[in-house]
């Protein structure tokens, strides 16, 4: 008996057996914080495109939680009932969603968090939000020559937001002559929320030199509030690099910079990570961080934007 020939044959048979057991991505469930925000629409579109590239027959269900915890719980239950293979989750509450995530994983579903981390997921893909906050607020420091009255306009307390604020504070800490007037007001992640909070600031504070908004919609709302109350001389920065902010950076607004995210690439990476886990290939790191870039009035002309397909 030729053992040398038998061993490779057995090994080949084992590999073929594993290949047969490999799970194809047949159904993908996507739950986003709010599909009223173009950022999340791009995330969902990027994920759908990548899933269809892996399997043209994949069934994709994309839903908006509208920052409603109970709604997102129901969406996860629906995904479980539909027997999806992979869930991309932008958690409304990273801790409170833990039980729903566990339920999905117990049902054999891979759960990948996108944009914000969430407790108990298989993996997370997000922007390096600490760096994004640093970039945007270092720009403020530089433009103000290290002195002045600055506001940090906060938002929903998910990790993406708290990390941006953390990065911003780290940049501002290097400029002792900058006074932070407020850092705890929630602009709700929306244009309307930013406008409402900014109206309060403008009424309360006679001199505001700079404002960091945790995302572009809040920055645009804040700029609108300043216009309405005829207040000028405020340098506004934010995070996202959204299409609306591109327009703002090219027009007559007080918005000066935004640390850009890449939701299309983020979503595509998340689907790839999820598909790898489905096929027993764990990611090198539990959290994949994508590096942000600062978009300003000086370089917005060469910015490829969210619509670029990677």
C-alpha positions as CSV (number, residue, x, y, z in Angstrom):
1,X,0.0,0.0,0.0
2,X,1.4,3.4,-1.0
3,X,0.8,5.6,2.1
4,X,2.4,8.6,0.4
5,X,-0.5,8.7,-2.1
6,X,-3.3,8.0,0.3
7,X,-2.5,10.9,2.7
8,X,-2.7,13.6,0.1
9,X,-6.0,12.1,-1.2
10,X,-7.4,12.1,2.4
11,X,-6.3,15.7,2.9
12,X,-7.9,16.7,-0.5
13,X,-11.1,15.0,0.5
14,X,-11.2,16.9,3.8
15,X,-10.7,20.2,2.0
16,X,-13.5,19.4,-0.4
17,X,-15.7,18.6,2.5
18,X,-15.0,22.0,4.1
19,X,-15.7,23.7,0.8
20,X,-19.1,22.0,0.6
21,X,-19.8,23.3,4.1
22,X,-18.9,26.9,3.2
23,X,-21.9,29.1,3.7
24,X,-23.0,31.3,0.8
25,X,-24.4,34.7,1.6
26,X,-28.0,34.2,0.5
27,X,-29.7,36.8,2.7
28,X,-28.5,40.1,4.2
29,X,-30.3,42.2,6.8
30,X,-29.3,45.9,7.2
31,X,-30.6,48.0,10.1
32,X,-29.4,51.6,10.1
33,X,-29.8,54.4,12.7
34,X,-31.8,56.6,10.2
35,X,-32.2,56.3,6.5
36,X,-33.2,59.9,6.5
37,X,-29.5,60.6,6.7
38,X,-27.7,60.3,3.3
39,X,-24.7,58.8,5.2
40,X,-26.7,55.7,6.1
41,X,-28.3,55.5,2.7
42,X,-24.8,55.3,1.2
43,X,-23.8,52.7,3.8
44,X,-26.8,50.6,2.9
45,X,-26.2,51.0,-0.9
46,X,-22.5,50.1,-0.5
47,X,-23.4,46.9,1.4
48,X,-26.1,45.9,-1.1
49,X,-23.7,46.4,-4.0
50,X,-21.0,44.3,-2.4
51,X,-23.4,41.5,-1.4
52,X,-24.7,41.3,-4.9
53,X,-21.1,41.1,-6.2
54,X,-20.6,38.1,-4.0
55,X,-23.9,36.5,-4.9
56,X,-26.2,38.1,-7.6
57,X,-29.2,36.3,-6.1
58,X,-28.7,37.5,-2.6
59,X,-31.8,38.9,-0.8
60,X,-31.1,42.2,0.9
61,X,-33.5,43.8,3.4
62,X,-32.5,47.4,4.4
63,X,-34.5,49.1,7.2
64,X,-34.3,52.3,9.2
65,X,-34.5,52.2,13.0
66,X,-35.1,56.0,13.2
67,X,-33.0,56.0,16.5
68,X,-35.9,53.9,18.1
69,X,-34.6,51.1,20.3
70,X,-37.8,49.0,20.3
71,X,-38.0,49.4,16.5
72,X,-34.5,48.1,16.1
73,X,-35.3,45.1,18.4
74,X,-38.2,44.2,16.2
75,X,-36.1,44.5,13.1
76,X,-33.5,42.1,14.5
77,X,-36.4,39.7,15.3
78,X,-37.7,40.0,11.8
79,X,-34.2,39.2,10.4
80,X,-34.0,36.1,12.6
81,X,-37.5,34.9,11.4
82,X,-36.4,35.5,7.8
83,X,-33.3,33.4,8.5
84,X,-30.8,35.9,7.1
85,X,-27.1,34.8,7.1
86,X,-25.6,38.2,8.0
87,X,-26.8,41.3,9.8
88,X,-25.1,44.7,9.4
89,X,-26.1,46.7,12.4
90,X,-25.8,50.4,13.1
91,X,-26.9,50.1,16.8
92,X,-29.2,52.8,18.2
93,X,-27.8,51.9,21.6
94,X,-24.6,49.9,21.6
95,X,-25.2,48.3,25.0
96,X,-29.0,47.9,25.0
97,X,-28.9,45.9,21.7
98,X,-26.7,43.2,23.3
99,X,-29.6,40.8,24.0
100,X,-30.9,41.1,20.4
101,X,-27.4,40.6,19.1
102,X,-27.0,37.5,21.2
103,X,-30.4,36.1,20.0
104,X,-29.3,36.6,16.4
105,X,-25.9,34.9,17.0
106,X,-27.6,32.0,18.8
107,X,-29.7,31.5,15.7
108,X,-26.4,31.1,13.7
109,X,-26.5,34.6,12.2
110,X,-23.2,36.6,11.8
111,X,-23.6,40.2,13.2
112,X,-21.2,42.9,12.1
113,X,-21.5,46.4,13.6
114,X,-21.0,49.3,11.2
115,X,-20.1,53.0,12.0
116,X,-20.6,52.3,15.8
117,X,-19.4,49.4,17.9
118,X,-22.0,47.3,19.7
119,X,-21.8,44.8,22.5
120,X,-21.5,41.1,21.5
121,X,-21.1,41.4,17.7
122,X,-18.8,39.2,15.7
123,X,-16.9,42.2,14.4
124,X,-17.0,46.0,13.9
125,X,-16.1,48.2,10.9
126,X,-15.9,51.9,11.6
127,X,-14.1,55.2,11.0
128,X,-11.3,56.0,13.5
129,X,-13.7,58.5,15.1
130,X,-11.2,59.7,17.7
131,X,-8.9,60.8,14.8
132,X,-11.8,62.4,13.0
133,X,-12.6,64.5,16.0
134,X,-9.0,65.4,16.5
135,X,-8.6,66.5,12.8
136,X,-11.7,68.7,12.9
137,X,-10.8,70.4,16.2
138,X,-7.1,70.8,15.4
139,X,-8.3,72.8,12.4
140,X,-10.3,75.0,14.7
141,X,-7.3,75.5,17.0
142,X,-5.1,76.4,14.0
143,X,-7.6,78.8,12.5
144,X,-8.2,80.5,15.8
145,X,-4.4,80.7,16.5
146,X,-5.0,78.8,19.7
147,X,-7.4,81.2,21.5
148,X,-11.1,81.9,21.6
149,X,-14.6,80.7,22.7
150,X,-15.5,77.3,21.2
151,X,-18.5,75.0,21.5
152,X,-18.6,71.2,21.1
153,X,-22.1,70.4,19.8
154,X,-22.7,66.9,21.0
155,X,-25.1,64.2,19.7
156,X,-26.6,60.8,20.3
157,X,-24.4,59.0,22.8
158,X,-23.2,56.2,20.5
159,X,-19.5,55.3,20.3
160,X,-19.0,57.1,17.0
161,X,-20.1,60.4,18.7
162,X,-18.4,59.9,22.0
163,X,-15.1,59.1,20.3
164,X,-15.3,62.2,18.1
165,X,-15.9,64.3,21.2
166,X,-13.0,62.6,22.9
167,X,-10.7,63.3,19.9
168,X,-11.9,66.9,19.7
169,X,-11.2,67.5,23.4
170,X,-7.7,66.0,23.0
171,X,-7.0,68.6,20.2
172,X,-8.4,71.5,22.2
173,X,-6.5,70.5,25.3
174,X,-3.3,71.5,23.5
175,X,-4.5,75.1,23.4
176,X,-5.1,76.4,27.0
177,X,-6.3,79.7,25.7
178,X,-9.3,78.1,24.1
179,X,-12.4,78.2,26.3
180,X,-15.1,75.5,25.8
181,X,-18.4,77.2,26.4
182,X,-20.5,74.0,26.1
183,X,-20.0,70.3,25.3
184,X,-23.1,68.5,26.5
185,X,-26.0,69.6,24.2
186,X,-27.5,66.9,22.0
187,X,-28.0,68.1,18.4
188,X,-29.8,64.7,17.7
189,X,-27.5,64.0,14.7
190,X,-29.9,66.0,12.5
191,X,-30.1,69.4,10.7
192,X,-33.1,70.4,12.7
193,X,-31.4,69.3,16.0
194,X,-28.3,71.3,15.1
195,X,-30.4,74.4,14.3
196,X,-32.4,74.2,17.5
197,X,-29.3,73.7,19.8
198,X,-27.3,76.4,17.9
199,X,-30.2,78.9,18.4
200,X,-29.9,78.3,22.1
201,X,-26.1,78.9,22.0
202,X,-26.4,82.1,20.1
203,X,-29.0,83.5,22.5
204,X,-26.9,82.5,25.5
205,X,-23.4,83.4,24.4
206,X,-22.6,86.9,22.9
207,X,-19.2,85.7,21.5
208,X,-18.7,82.3,19.8
209,X,-15.5,81.9,17.7
210,X,-15.7,78.3,16.8
211,X,-18.1,75.3,16.8
212,X,-17.4,71.6,16.3
213,X,-20.5,69.7,15.4
214,X,-20.4,65.9,15.6
215,X,-21.7,65.4,12.1
216,X,-22.5,67.3,8.9
217,X,-26.3,67.6,9.3
218,X,-25.8,69.3,12.7
219,X,-23.2,71.6,11.2
220,X,-25.5,72.7,8.4
221,X,-28.3,73.3,10.9
222,X,-26.0,75.4,13.0
223,X,-24.8,77.5,10.1
224,X,-28.5,78.1,9.2
225,X,-29.2,79.3,12.8
226,X,-26.3,81.7,12.7
227,X,-27.6,83.1,9.3
228,X,-31.1,83.5,10.8
229,X,-29.8,85.4,13.8
230,X,-27.3,87.4,11.7
231,X,-24.2,86.1,13.6
232,X,-21.0,85.9,11.7
233,X,-17.3,85.2,12.5
234,X,-17.9,81.6,13.7
235,X,-15.7,78.8,12.3
236,X,-17.7,75.6,12.0
237,X,-16.2,72.2,11.6
238,X,-17.7,68.7,11.6
239,X,-17.4,65.0,10.6
240,X,-18.7,63.1,7.6
241,X,-17.7,64.7,4.3
242,X,-21.3,64.4,3.1
243,X,-22.5,65.7,-0.3
244,X,-24.3,68.6,1.5
245,X,-21.0,69.6,3.2
246,X,-19.2,69.6,-0.1
247,X,-21.7,72.2,-1.3
248,X,-21.4,74.2,1.9
249,X,-17.6,74.3,1.5
250,X,-18.0,75.7,-2.0
251,X,-20.6,78.3,-1.0
252,X,-21.2,81.3,1.3
253,X,-21.4,79.5,4.7
254,X,-19.4,79.6,7.9
255,X,-18.6,75.8,7.6
256,X,-14.8,75.5,7.0
257,X,-13.9,71.8,7.3
258,X,-15.2,68.3,7.7
259,X,-13.3,65.1,8.6
260,X,-14.6,62.8,5.9
261,X,-15.8,59.2,6.4
262,X,-16.1,56.7,3.6
263,X,-19.5,55.0,4.1
264,X,-19.3,53.1,0.8
265,X,-15.9,51.5,1.6
266,X,-17.0,50.9,5.2
267,X,-20.1,49.0,4.1
268,X,-18.2,47.0,1.5
269,X,-15.5,46.1,4.1
270,X,-18.2,45.1,6.6
271,X,-19.9,42.7,4.1
272,X,-16.5,41.2,3.2
273,X,-15.7,40.7,7.0
274,X,-19.1,39.2,7.5
275,X,-18.8,36.8,4.6
276,X,-15.3,35.7,5.8
277,X,-16.7,34.9,9.2
278,X,-19.6,32.9,7.6
279,X,-16.8,30.8,6.0
280,X,-14.8,30.4,9.2
281,X,-12.2,33.1,8.4
282,X,-12.0,35.4,11.4
283,X,-10.8,39.0,10.8
284,X,-7.2,39.9,12.0
285,X,-8.8,42.4,14.4
286,X,-12.2,42.5,16.0
287,X,-12.5,46.2,15.1
288,X,-11.5,47.5,11.6
289,X,-10.7,51.2,11.7
290,X,-10.8,53.3,8.5
291,X,-8.7,56.5,8.5
292,X,-10.6,59.8,8.0
293,X,-9.3,62.8,5.9
294,X,-9.9,66.4,6.5
295,X,-11.9,68.2,3.8
296,X,-11.5,72.0,3.7
297,X,-12.4,74.9,1.4
298,X,-8.8,74.5,0.0
299,X,-9.0,70.8,-1.0
300,X,-12.7,70.2,-1.6
301,X,-12.3,70.5,-5.3
302,X,-10.2,67.3,-5.4
303,X,-12.4,65.4,-3.0
304,X,-14.0,62.3,-4.6
305,X,-16.9,62.2,-2.1
306,X,-19.2,59.5,-1.0
307,X,-20.5,58.6,-4.4
308,X,-17.1,57.2,-5.5
309,X,-17.4,53.4,-5.9
310,X,-14.4,51.5,-4.4
